[in-house]
């Protein structure tokens, strides 16, 4: 049932003008990873500070230099740069006390493969 609703959402969204959404992975409902307008968007069942620390550790694992990182219990951001000069921008937003919406954009137009790699590296620390 949930999978059917998700597929209906994807089909409806792809049919709408200007909406380019792709479900990446098998998660149903509001949770899951979505590629939208050049950014990877994920919902993680952890508070903002925990997700930020995990993403910073993942960036360190990948040897990606962090320029700036700030957060509180409601929101946060991480600005980093790849060796090729592409900017990595992460935005963290509290959905509630124990859930964070994470948005990752790599480069000007978005690099899906690199965004997924960064997300996976950060998830290894959750």
C-alpha positions as CSV (number, residue, x, y, z in Angstrom):
1,X,0.0,0.0,0.0
2,X,2.7,2.5,1.0
3,X,4.8,1.5,-2.0
4,X,1.8,2.1,-4.3
5,X,1.2,5.5,-2.8
6,X,4.9,6.4,-3.2
7,X,4.8,5.4,-6.9
8,X,1.6,7.4,-7.4
9,X,3.3,10.4,-5.9
10,X,6.4,10.0,-8.2
11,X,4.2,9.6,-11.3
12,X,2.1,12.6,-10.4
13,X,5.2,14.7,-9.6
14,X,7.0,13.7,-12.8
15,X,3.9,14.7,-14.8
16,X,3.8,18.2,-13.2
17,X,5.6,20.9,-15.1
18,X,8.9,22.0,-13.5
19,X,9.0,19.1,-10.9
20,X,11.9,16.8,-11.3
21,X,11.8,14.5,-8.3
22,X,13.3,11.0,-8.2
23,X,13.0,8.6,-5.3
24,X,16.4,7.1,-4.5
25,X,15.9,4.0,-2.5
26,X,13.0,2.0,-1.3
27,X,11.8,4.1,1.7
28,X,8.1,5.0,1.6
29,X,6.2,7.9,3.1
30,X,7.9,11.1,4.2
31,X,11.1,9.4,5.1
32,X,13.6,8.5,2.4
33,X,16.1,10.1,0.1
34,X,15.0,12.3,-2.8
35,X,17.0,14.0,-5.6
36,X,15.3,17.4,-6.2
37,X,16.5,20.3,-8.3
38,X,20.2,19.4,-8.0
39,X,20.2,18.6,-4.3
40,X,19.9,15.4,-2.3
41,X,17.3,15.6,0.5
42,X,17.1,13.0,3.3
43,X,15.1,12.7,6.5
44,X,17.2,11.2,9.3
45,X,15.7,10.0,12.7
46,X,18.3,11.8,14.8
47,X,18.4,15.4,16.2
48,X,20.3,18.2,14.3
49,X,23.5,18.2,16.4
50,X,23.9,14.4,16.0
51,X,23.4,14.5,12.3
52,X,25.8,17.4,11.9
53,X,28.5,15.6,13.9
54,X,28.0,12.5,11.8
55,X,28.2,14.5,8.5
56,X,31.4,16.3,9.7
57,X,33.0,12.9,10.5
58,X,31.9,11.6,7.1
59,X,33.5,14.6,5.4
60,X,36.7,13.9,7.3
61,X,36.7,10.3,6.2
62,X,36.5,11.5,2.6
63,X,39.2,14.1,3.2
64,X,36.9,16.9,2.2
65,X,37.9,20.2,3.8
66,X,35.3,22.0,5.9
67,X,35.2,25.8,5.7
68,X,32.4,26.5,8.2
69,X,30.0,24.5,10.3
70,X,27.4,25.9,12.7
71,X,24.3,24.4,14.4
72,X,21.9,24.6,17.2
73,X,19.0,22.3,18.2
74,X,16.8,23.7,15.3
75,X,19.1,24.2,12.3
76,X,22.6,24.0,11.0
77,X,24.8,24.3,8.0
78,X,28.1,22.9,6.8
79,X,30.1,24.6,4.0
80,X,33.0,22.5,2.5
81,X,35.0,22.3,-0.7
82,X,36.1,19.4,-2.8
83,X,39.7,19.1,-4.0
84,X,38.5,20.2,-7.5
85,X,37.1,23.4,-6.0
86,X,33.4,22.4,-6.1
87,X,31.4,23.7,-3.1
88,X,29.6,21.3,-0.8
89,X,26.7,22.9,1.0
90,X,24.7,21.1,3.6
91,X,21.6,22.5,5.3
92,X,20.1,20.8,8.4
93,X,16.6,21.6,9.6
94,X,14.8,20.1,12.6
95,X,11.5,18.4,11.6
96,X,10.9,17.7,15.3
97,X,13.1,17.0,18.4
98,X,14.4,13.7,17.0
99,X,14.3,14.1,13.2
100,X,16.4,16.2,10.9
101,X,15.9,17.1,7.2
102,X,19.3,17.1,5.5
103,X,19.9,18.8,2.2
104,X,23.2,18.3,0.3
105,X,24.2,20.1,-2.8
106,X,27.6,19.6,-4.5
107,X,28.7,22.2,-7.1
108,X,26.5,24.7,-8.9
109,X,24.2,22.3,-10.7
110,X,24.4,19.4,-8.2
111,X,26.4,16.2,-8.4
112,X,24.1,13.3,-7.4
113,X,26.9,10.7,-7.2
114,X,29.1,12.8,-4.9
115,X,26.1,13.9,-2.8
116,X,25.1,10.2,-2.3
117,X,28.7,9.3,-1.4
118,X,28.9,12.1,1.2
119,X,25.5,11.1,2.7
120,X,26.7,7.4,2.9
121,X,29.9,8.5,4.6
122,X,28.0,10.5,7.2
123,X,25.4,7.8,7.8
124,X,28.3,5.5,8.7
125,X,28.7,7.6,11.9
126,X,25.0,7.5,13.0
